[in-house]
Amino acid sequence: MLFRRILMTALMAAARNPAVQKKAGEAAGKALNAARPGLLTASRKAGEMTRKLSKNIKKK
């Protein structure tokens, strides 16, 4: 319990640090850019499936 409290306090202090926030933002941006092609492909497939289902429901 004590270890957890020390760890959480250290993490909260680091989260308030502007340099750490900047690095975290850069890492999140890189992750988003890396995931973007896969996300766009999945979104396109989901849209196609939705349109097909909608057409099938309207036919019946």
Steps between C-alpha positions, in 0.01 A plus 500: 500500500781738587685416178184567297453839665862599433473388140173687442642816657806481275284445191272791587802727551643392165165563330510863615846549349477695170794312346335166574170627361674609180667160457171320568327716238769423245474127572120513467532684168743241366270218610205665328694550178614137507145373560325734254517276186354205690231715656398641163483153346290367789270802479452448126417131549257580780324753276472248218357236734251750641383597152458134398301421814285805447423398141410146613268629771327739257445218249311289753 
